[in-house]
Amino acid sequence: MNDKLIKSLKKICASKEVQVFVYETLLNEKIRKKILKRDVSTYVDRLIGYREVNIESNEGPNHHTLLPDETSSVTGKRFAVTPKELKALDIWEDEYTRKKVQLTTGNIAWVYFLKVQNMSNKGRNLDIPN
């Protein structure tokens, strides 16, 4: 392949958007715009088989995450981002890890879950609801 074709293919791959599903802080338009440096169109969507929980801490900020629960679902918003924007979201959500899920609309999207080590009691008093 010639260099021009390789550069074109890299540019296409770099600009390919992926879907993200959000359920808490990133529902806030101002926060999304601060991170992504642009407005994005959002769509209401739902994730079945999980429930949202607030993990409270007496010694630091509270966190929201999703826990598996066959009888529950979580309503949130889905939007498209570039790979560069996804990295910016990863930095913002540094205490979270992302996983691909299928939403009720059939879309495949990344969703953020609190990292397991952040859910353990490492010197903090955490209250994880049942």
OpenMM code with the backbone's topology and positions (N, CA, C; nanometers):
from openmm import Vec3, app, unit

residues = "MET ASN ASP LYS LEU ILE LYS SER LEU LYS LYS ILE CYS ALA SER LYS GLU VAL GLN VAL PHE VAL TYR GLU THR LEU LEU ASN GLU LYS ILE ARG LYS LYS ILE LEU LYS ARG ASP VAL SER THR TYR VAL ASP ARG LEU ILE GLY TYR ARG GLU VAL ASN ILE GLU SER ASN GLU GLY PRO ASN HIS HIS THR LEU LEU PRO ASP GLU THR SER SER VAL THR GLY LYS ARG PHE ALA VAL THR PRO LYS GLU LEU LYS ALA LEU ASP ILE TRP GLU ASP GLU TYR THR ARG LYS LYS VAL GLN LEU THR THR GLY ASN ILE ALA TRP VAL TYR PHE LEU LYS VAL GLN ASN MET SER ASN LYS GLY ARG ASN LEU ASP ILE PRO ASN".split()
positions = [
    Vec3(0.0839, -0.1190, 0.0000),
    Vec3(0.0000, 0.0000, 0.0000),
    Vec3(0.0877, 0.1244, 0.0000),
    Vec3(0.0369, 0.2259, -0.0668),
    Vec3(0.1143, 0.3499, -0.0658),
    Vec3(0.0833, 0.4312, 0.0588),
    Vec3(0.1709, 0.5266, 0.0901),
    Vec3(0.1583, 0.6066, 0.2128),
    Vec3(0.0286, 0.6866, 0.2178),
    Vec3(-0.0150, 0.7371, 0.1032),
    Vec3(-0.1375, 0.8184, 0.1001),
    Vec3(-0.2591, 0.7339, 0.1385),
    Vec3(-0.2664, 0.6133, 0.0873),
    Vec3(-0.3772, 0.5236, 0.1203),
    Vec3(-0.3738, 0.4843, 0.2675),
    Vec3(-0.2561, 0.4563, 0.3200),
    Vec3(-0.2422, 0.4203, 0.4612),
    Vec3(-0.2875, 0.5348, 0.5498),
    Vec3(-0.2482, 0.6581, 0.5180),
    Vec3(-0.2902, 0.7748, 0.5951),
    Vec3(-0.4412, 0.7920, 0.5901),
    Vec3(-0.5003, 0.7705, 0.4731),
    Vec3(-0.6459, 0.7826, 0.4592),
    Vec3(-0.7180, 0.6787, 0.5441),
    Vec3(-0.6687, 0.5553, 0.5417),
    Vec3(-0.7305, 0.4487, 0.6216),
    Vec3(-0.7175, 0.4773, 0.7710),
    Vec3(-0.6018, 0.5268, 0.8146),
    Vec3(-0.5831, 0.5614, 0.9561),
    Vec3(-0.6783, 0.6719, 0.9975),
    Vec3(-0.6981, 0.7703, 0.9090),
    Vec3(-0.7881, 0.8812, 0.9398),
    Vec3(-0.9320, 0.8317, 0.9532),
    Vec3(-0.9736, 0.7428, 0.8637),
    Vec3(-1.1091, 0.6863, 0.8690),
    Vec3(-1.1280, 0.6081, 0.9985),
    Vec3(-1.0305, 0.5246, 1.0344),
    Vec3(-1.0402, 0.4446, 1.1568),
    Vec3(-1.0431, 0.5339, 1.2803),
    Vec3(-0.9640, 0.6397, 1.2805),
    Vec3(-0.9577, 0.7301, 1.3958),
    Vec3(-1.0867, 0.8095, 1.4133),
    Vec3(-1.1594, 0.8312, 1.3047),
    Vec3(-1.2806, 0.9126, 1.3135),
    Vec3(-1.4068, 0.8292, 1.3350),
    Vec3(-1.3945, 0.6977, 1.3322),
    Vec3(-1.5116, 0.6124, 1.3488),
    Vec3(-1.5689, 0.6287, 1.4891),
    Vec3(-1.6948, 0.6629, 1.4972),
    Vec3(-1.7576, 0.6872, 1.6267),
    Vec3(-1.8071, 0.5580, 1.6894),
    Vec3(-1.8093, 0.5584, 1.8216),
    Vec3(-1.8629, 0.4474, 1.9001),
    Vec3(-1.9719, 0.5025, 1.9908),
    Vec3(-2.0577, 0.4159, 2.0389),
    Vec3(-2.1681, 0.4547, 2.1262),
    Vec3(-2.1266, 0.4416, 2.2726),
    Vec3(-2.1769, 0.5342, 2.3541),
    Vec3(-2.1563, 0.5315, 2.4992),
    Vec3(-2.2935, 0.5425, 2.5643),
    Vec3(-2.3155, 0.4630, 2.6691),
    Vec3(-2.4393, 0.4692, 2.7465),
    Vec3(-2.4050, 0.5261, 2.8833),
    Vec3(-2.4774, 0.6311, 2.9249),
    Vec3(-2.4512, 0.6949, 3.0541),
    Vec3(-2.5776, 0.6933, 3.1387),
    Vec3(-2.5572, 0.6913, 3.2712),
    Vec3(-2.6706, 0.6767, 3.3621),
    Vec3(-2.6650, 0.7683, 3.4825),
    Vec3(-2.5613, 0.8498, 3.4976),
    Vec3(-2.5553, 0.9350, 3.6169),
    Vec3(-2.4918, 1.0685, 3.5815),
    Vec3(-2.3709, 1.0947, 3.6218),
    Vec3(-2.3071, 1.2259, 3.6052),
    Vec3(-2.3049, 1.2711, 3.4598),
    Vec3(-2.2763, 1.1802, 3.3688),
    Vec3(-2.2654, 1.2181, 3.2277),
    Vec3(-2.4004, 1.2416, 3.1612),
    Vec3(-2.5102, 1.2288, 3.2362),
    Vec3(-2.6400, 1.2730, 3.1851),
    Vec3(-2.6438, 1.4257, 3.1770),
    Vec3(-2.5600, 1.4915, 3.2552),
    Vec3(-2.5547, 1.6368, 3.2604),
    Vec3(-2.4883, 1.6926, 3.1343),
    Vec3(-2.5642, 1.7690, 3.0582),
    Vec3(-2.5172, 1.8235, 2.9307),
    Vec3(-2.3925, 1.9107, 2.9472),
    Vec3(-2.3882, 1.9912, 3.0525),
    Vec3(-2.2740, 2.0808, 3.0745),
    Vec3(-2.1457, 2.0024, 3.1006),
    Vec3(-2.1568, 1.8947, 3.1765),
    Vec3(-2.0391, 1.8114, 3.2045),
    Vec3(-1.9918, 1.7433, 3.0772),
    Vec3(-2.0865, 1.6866, 2.9986),
    Vec3(-2.0478, 1.6232, 2.8712),
    Vec3(-1.9757, 1.7220, 2.7808),
    Vec3(-2.0304, 1.8431, 2.7712),
    Vec3(-1.9707, 1.9444, 2.6829),
    Vec3(-1.8312, 1.9836, 2.7318),
    Vec3(-1.8124, 1.9915, 2.8620),
    Vec3(-1.6819, 2.0244, 2.9188),
    Vec3(-1.5785, 1.9182, 2.8801),
    Vec3(-1.6177, 1.7926, 2.8844),
    Vec3(-1.5256, 1.6823, 2.8549),
    Vec3(-1.5027, 1.6670, 2.7051),
    Vec3(-1.6115, 1.6698, 2.6274),
    Vec3(-1.6034, 1.6407, 2.4835),
    Vec3(-1.5723, 1.7636, 2.3981),
    Vec3(-1.5869, 1.8815, 2.4560),
    Vec3(-1.5618, 2.0084, 2.3853),
    Vec3(-1.6612, 2.0321, 2.2727),
    Vec3(-1.7793, 1.9688, 2.2838),
    Vec3(-1.8857, 1.9886, 2.1849),
    Vec3(-2.0160, 1.9338, 2.2403),
    Vec3(-2.1261, 1.9761, 2.1782),
    Vec3(-2.2562, 1.9186, 2.2097),
    Vec3(-2.2709, 1.7880, 2.1333),
    Vec3(-2.3363, 1.6913, 2.1940),
    Vec3(-2.3662, 1.5657, 2.1239),
    Vec3(-2.5156, 1.5396, 2.1320),
    Vec3(-2.5683, 1.4786, 2.0293),
    Vec3(-2.7085, 1.4369, 2.0309),
    Vec3(-2.7198, 1.3137, 2.1185),
    Vec3(-2.8183, 1.3135, 2.2080),
    Vec3(-2.8371, 1.1988, 2.2963),
    Vec3(-2.9713, 1.1326, 2.2675),
    Vec3(-2.9784, 1.0050, 2.2996),
    Vec3(-3.0991, 0.9266, 2.2772),
    Vec3(-3.1283, 0.8455, 2.4027),
    Vec3(-3.2525, 0.8473, 2.4469),
    Vec3(-3.2907, 0.7675, 2.5627),
    Vec3(-3.2775, 0.6199, 2.5262),
    Vec3(-3.2175, 0.5442, 2.6159),
    Vec3(-3.2008, 0.4006, 2.5940),
    Vec3(-3.2052, 0.3325, 2.7296),
    Vec3(-3.2022, 0.2009, 2.7288),
    Vec3(-3.2152, 0.1258, 2.8537),
    Vec3(-3.1255, 0.0035, 2.8507),
    Vec3(-3.0718, -0.0285, 2.9674),
    Vec3(-2.9886, -0.1469, 2.9853),
    Vec3(-3.0621, -0.2417, 3.0793),
    Vec3(-3.0928, -0.3602, 3.0313),
    Vec3(-3.1648, -0.4606, 3.1101),
    Vec3(-3.0646, -0.5514, 3.1806),
    Vec3(-3.1004, -0.5924, 3.3027),
    Vec3(-3.0176, -0.6867, 3.3770),
    Vec3(-2.9218, -0.6208, 3.4745),
    Vec3(-2.9401, -0.4914, 3.4975),
    Vec3(-2.8568, -0.4173, 3.5931),
    Vec3(-2.9444, -0.3224, 3.6725),
    Vec3(-2.8927, -0.2830, 3.7890),
    Vec3(-2.9563, -0.1769, 3.8665),
    Vec3(-2.8487, -0.0773, 3.9064),
    Vec3(-2.8900, 0.0471, 3.9174),
    Vec3(-2.7973, 0.1528, 3.9571),
    Vec3(-2.7942, 0.1616, 4.1086),
    Vec3(-2.6748, 0.1743, 4.1649),
    Vec3(-2.6601, 0.1909, 4.3092),
    Vec3(-2.5686, 0.3089, 4.3388),
    Vec3(-2.5946, 0.3709, 4.4513),
    Vec3(-2.5110, 0.4793, 4.5016),
    Vec3(-2.4255, 0.4202, 4.6124),
    Vec3(-2.2958, 0.4223, 4.5935),
    Vec3(-2.2048, 0.3702, 4.6941),
    Vec3(-2.1578, 0.4887, 4.7766),
    Vec3(-2.2003, 0.4904, 4.9016),
    Vec3(-2.1713, 0.6035, 4.9889),
    Vec3(-2.0430, 0.5800, 5.0668),
    Vec3(-1.9720, 0.6878, 5.0895),
    Vec3(-1.8492, 0.6815, 5.1664),
    Vec3(-1.8494, 0.7921, 5.2704),
    Vec3(-1.8061, 0.7587, 5.3921),
    Vec3(-1.7939, 0.8592, 5.4968),
    Vec3(-1.6659, 0.9405, 5.4815),
    Vec3(-1.5730, 0.8925, 5.4012),
    Vec3(-1.4415, 0.9544, 5.3913),
    Vec3(-1.4064, 0.9994, 5.2502),
    Vec3(-1.5023, 1.0251, 5.1659),
    Vec3(-1.4739, 1.0671, 5.0294),
    Vec3(-1.6018, 1.0786, 4.9501),
    Vec3(-1.5886, 1.1052, 4.8217),
    Vec3(-1.7089, 1.1237, 4.7396),
    Vec3(-1.7872, 0.9930, 4.7217),
    Vec3(-1.9175, 1.0078, 4.7050),
    Vec3(-2.0013, 0.8928, 4.6717),
    Vec3(-1.9811, 0.8589, 4.5248),
    Vec3(-2.0088, 0.7349, 4.4895),
    Vec3(-1.9978, 0.6895, 4.3511),
    Vec3(-2.1256, 0.6167, 4.3123),
    Vec3(-2.1603, 0.6248, 4.1863),
    Vec3(-2.2701, 0.5465, 4.1319),
    Vec3(-2.2096, 0.4377, 4.0445),
    Vec3(-2.2729, 0.3242, 4.0437),
    Vec3(-2.2302, 0.2175, 3.9545),
    Vec3(-2.3503, 0.1289, 3.9236),
    Vec3(-2.3299, 0.0322, 3.8401),
    Vec3(-2.4327, -0.0646, 3.8044),
    Vec3(-2.3923, -0.2004, 3.8601),
    Vec3(-2.4894, -0.2698, 3.9145),
    Vec3(-2.4682, -0.4057, 3.9632),
    Vec3(-2.5630, -0.4985, 3.8876),
    Vec3(-2.5167, -0.6203, 3.8571),
    Vec3(-2.6054, -0.7152, 3.7886),
    Vec3(-2.7297, -0.7431, 3.8724),
    Vec3(-2.8444, -0.7434, 3.8053),
    Vec3(-2.9724, -0.7729, 3.8704),
    Vec3(-3.0703, -0.8097, 3.7593),
    Vec3(-3.0992, -0.9385, 3.7483),
    Vec3(-3.1843, -0.9881, 3.6392),
    Vec3(-3.3225, -0.9247, 3.6351),
    Vec3(-3.3698, -0.8740, 3.7472),
    Vec3(-3.5059, -0.8206, 3.7537),
    Vec3(-3.5127, -0.6696, 3.7317),
    Vec3(-3.3997, -0.6067, 3.7054),
    Vec3(-3.3968, -0.4608, 3.6954),
    Vec3(-3.3484, -0.4129, 3.5595),
    Vec3(-3.3637, -0.2829, 3.5396),
    Vec3(-3.3080, -0.2177, 3.4212),
    Vec3(-3.2728, -0.0741, 3.4586),
    Vec3(-3.1870, -0.0151, 3.3789),
    Vec3(-3.1416, 0.1213, 3.4026),
    Vec3(-3.1702, 0.2031, 3.2778),
    Vec3(-3.2401, 0.3146, 3.2960),
    Vec3(-3.2660, 0.4066, 3.1858),
    Vec3(-3.1584, 0.5141, 3.1876),
    Vec3(-3.1068, 0.5446, 3.0707),
    Vec3(-3.0034, 0.6467, 3.0586),
    Vec3(-3.0061, 0.7058, 2.9195),
    Vec3(-2.8928, 0.7571, 2.8783),
    Vec3(-2.8815, 0.8155, 2.7448),
    Vec3(-2.7624, 0.7561, 2.6730),
    Vec3(-2.7786, 0.7486, 2.5422),
    Vec3(-2.6750, 0.6960, 2.4543),
    Vec3(-2.6338, 0.8074, 2.3593),
    Vec3(-2.5024, 0.8137, 2.3295),
    Vec3(-2.4543, 0.9108, 2.2319),
    Vec3(-2.3277, 0.8575, 2.1668),
    Vec3(-2.2914, 0.9163, 2.0548),
    Vec3(-2.1749, 0.8726, 1.9788),
    Vec3(-2.0562, 0.9638, 2.0059),
    Vec3(-1.9376, 0.9034, 2.0160),
    Vec3(-1.8136, 0.9776, 2.0348),
    Vec3(-1.7049, 0.9184, 1.9457),
    Vec3(-1.6042, 0.9991, 1.9194),
    Vec3(-1.4877, 0.9521, 1.8453),
    Vec3(-1.3948, 0.8772, 1.9411),
    Vec3(-1.2997, 0.8014, 1.8899),
    Vec3(-1.2033, 0.7359, 1.9783),
    Vec3(-1.1281, 0.8358, 2.0675),
    Vec3(-1.0957, 0.9519, 2.0154),
    Vec3(-1.0276, 1.0547, 2.0951),
    Vec3(-1.1181, 1.1020, 2.2097),
    Vec3(-1.2463, 1.1209, 2.1819),
    Vec3(-1.3409, 1.1625, 2.2853),
    Vec3(-1.3620, 1.0516, 2.3887),
    Vec3(-1.3590, 0.9258, 2.3426),
    Vec3(-1.3724, 0.8132, 2.4356),
    Vec3(-1.2558, 0.8130, 2.5346),
    Vec3(-1.1365, 0.8453, 2.4862),
    Vec3(-1.0205, 0.8545, 2.5760),
    Vec3(-1.0401, 0.9676, 2.6773),
    Vec3(-1.0987, 1.0787, 2.6343),
    Vec3(-1.1265, 1.1898, 2.7264),
    Vec3(-1.2274, 1.1457, 2.8335),
    Vec3(-1.3269, 1.0673, 2.7940),
    Vec3(-1.4236, 1.0137, 2.8914),
    Vec3(-1.3545, 0.9180, 2.9880),
    Vec3(-1.2616, 0.8366, 2.9365),
    Vec3(-1.1867, 0.7438, 3.0225),
    Vec3(-1.1086, 0.8205, 3.1295),
    Vec3(-1.0500, 0.9318, 3.0910),
    Vec3(-0.9752, 1.0134, 3.1871),
    Vec3(-1.0699, 1.0707, 3.2920),
    Vec3(-1.1846, 1.1210, 3.2472),
    Vec3(-1.2848, 1.1765, 3.3397),
    Vec3(-1.3336, 1.0680, 3.4364),
    Vec3(-1.3585, 0.9496, 3.3838),
    Vec3(-1.4116, 0.8370, 3.4627),
    Vec3(-1.2979, 0.7470, 3.5102),
    Vec3(-1.1903, 0.8058, 3.5611),
    Vec3(-1.0703, 0.7298, 3.5944),
    Vec3(-1.0892, 0.6246, 3.7033),
    Vec3(-1.1907, 0.6368, 3.7843),
    Vec3(-1.2176, 0.5356, 3.8864),
    Vec3(-1.3118, 0.4263, 3.8353),
    Vec3(-1.3425, 0.4337, 3.7068),
    Vec3(-1.4343, 0.3403, 3.6430),
    Vec3(-1.3641, 0.2663, 3.5309),
    Vec3(-1.4192, 0.1529, 3.4953),
    Vec3(-1.3737, 0.0787, 3.3797),
    Vec3(-1.4933, 0.0654, 3.2862),
    Vec3(-1.4674, 0.0529, 3.1570),
    Vec3(-1.5810, 0.0429, 3.0669),
    Vec3(-1.5929, -0.0966, 3.0074),
    Vec3(-1.7158, -0.1289, 2.9727),
    Vec3(-1.7495, -0.2612, 2.9197),
    Vec3(-1.8539, -0.2413, 2.8110),
    Vec3(-1.8475, -0.3232, 2.7063),
    Vec3(-1.9487, -0.3163, 2.6009),
    Vec3(-2.0726, -0.3924, 2.6446),
    Vec3(-2.1878, -0.3309, 2.6178),
    Vec3(-2.3161, -0.3924, 2.6514),
    Vec3(-2.4115, -0.3740, 2.5341),
    Vec3(-2.5163, -0.4551, 2.5319),
    Vec3(-2.6224, -0.4365, 2.4327),
    Vec3(-2.7413, -0.3730, 2.5018),
    Vec3(-2.7905, -0.2648, 2.4426),
    Vec3(-2.9026, -0.1898, 2.4988),
    Vec3(-3.0340, -0.2405, 2.4399),
    Vec3(-3.1458, -0.1978, 2.4959),
    Vec3(-3.2761, -0.2471, 2.4507),
    Vec3(-3.3054, -0.2094, 2.3057),
    Vec3(-3.2425, -0.1032, 2.2563),
    Vec3(-3.2613, -0.0646, 2.1160),
    Vec3(-3.1812, -0.1524, 2.0215),
    Vec3(-3.0972, -0.2403, 2.0775),
    Vec3(-3.0112, -0.3249, 1.9952),
    Vec3(-2.8730, -0.2654, 1.9733),
    Vec3(-2.8547, -0.1392, 2.0104),
    Vec3(-2.7242, -0.0750, 1.9964),
    Vec3(-2.6240, -0.1353, 2.0943),
    Vec3(-2.4994, -0.1459, 2.0480),
    Vec3(-2.3889, -0.1875, 2.1340),
    Vec3(-2.3204, -0.0595, 2.1802),
    Vec3(-2.2976, -0.0476, 2.3109),
    Vec3(-2.2398, 0.0747, 2.3649),
    Vec3(-2.1440, 0.0434, 2.4789),
    Vec3(-2.0518, 0.1354, 2.5016),
    Vec3(-1.9651, 0.1293, 2.6185),
    Vec3(-2.0421, 0.1849, 2.7375),
    Vec3(-2.0257, 0.1229, 2.8535),
    Vec3(-2.0836, 0.1749, 2.9775),
    Vec3(-1.9760, 0.1657, 3.0857),
    Vec3(-1.9767, 0.2617, 3.1763),
    Vec3(-1.8763, 0.2676, 3.2825),
    Vec3(-1.9270, 0.2036, 3.4109),
    Vec3(-1.8411, 0.1169, 3.4686),
    Vec3(-1.8664, 0.0507, 3.5960),
    Vec3(-1.7545, 0.0882, 3.6914),
    Vec3(-1.7877, 0.1114, 3.8175),
    Vec3(-1.6867, 0.1408, 3.9170),
    Vec3(-1.5901, 0.0239, 3.9255),
    Vec3(-1.4600, 0.0539, 3.9247),
    Vec3(-1.3597, -0.0524, 3.9340),
    Vec3(-1.3760, -0.1261, 4.0659),
    Vec3(-1.3571, -0.2566, 4.0632),
    Vec3(-1.3783, -0.3411, 4.1807),
    Vec3(-1.2945, -0.2924, 4.2982),
    Vec3(-1.1689, -0.2538, 4.2726),
    Vec3(-1.0854, -0.2099, 4.3849),
    Vec3(-1.1415, -0.0838, 4.4494),
    Vec3(-1.2178, -0.0043, 4.3764),
    Vec3(-1.2784, 0.1156, 4.4332),
    Vec3(-1.4074, 0.0837, 4.5095),
    Vec3(-1.4568, -0.0386, 4.4936),
    Vec3(-1.5767, -0.0797, 4.5661),
    Vec3(-1.5404, -0.1495, 4.6968),
    Vec3(-1.4131, -0.1834, 4.7115),
    Vec3(-1.3723, -0.2492, 4.8352),
    Vec3(-1.3434, -0.1443, 4.9413),
    Vec3(-1.3364, -0.1863, 5.0631),
    Vec3(-1.3188, -0.0929, 5.1739),
    Vec3(-1.1694, -0.0708, 5.1996),
    Vec3(-1.1055, 0.0115, 5.1159),
    Vec3(-0.9633, 0.0415, 5.1319),
    Vec3(-0.9485, 0.1650, 5.2185),
    Vec3(-0.9710, 0.1495, 5.3476),
    Vec3(-0.9575, 0.2623, 5.4376),
    Vec3(-1.0771, 0.3553, 5.4365),
    Vec3(-1.1791, 0.3210, 5.3593),
    Vec3(-1.2992, 0.4051, 5.3542),
    Vec3(-1.4180, 0.3211, 5.4003),
    Vec3(-1.5121, 0.3865, 5.4595),
    Vec3(-1.6341, 0.3182, 5.5019),
    Vec3(-1.7358, 0.3279, 5.3893),
    Vec3(-1.7501, 0.2203, 5.3146),
    Vec3(-1.8416, 0.2185, 5.2016),
    Vec3(-1.9700, 0.1470, 5.2392),
    Vec3(-2.0782, 0.1975, 5.1875),
    Vec3(-2.2083, 0.1349, 5.2087),
    Vec3(-2.2644, 0.0991, 5.0714),
    Vec3(-2.2603, -0.0299, 5.0389),
    Vec3(-2.3127, -0.0779, 4.9113),
    Vec3(-2.4503, -0.1354, 4.9358),
    Vec3(-2.5561, -0.0694, 4.8831),
    Vec3(-2.6921, -0.1173, 4.9084),
    Vec3(-2.7196, -0.2517, 4.8444),
    Vec3(-2.8086, -0.3275, 4.9068),
    Vec3(-2.8496, -0.4585, 4.8503),
    Vec3(-2.9453, -0.4381, 4.7365),
] * unit.nanometer
topology = app.Topology()
chain = topology.addChain("A")
for resn in residues:
    res = topology.addResidue(resn, chain)
    for name in ("N", "CA", "C"):
        topology.addAtom(name, app.Element.getBySymbol(name[0]), res)
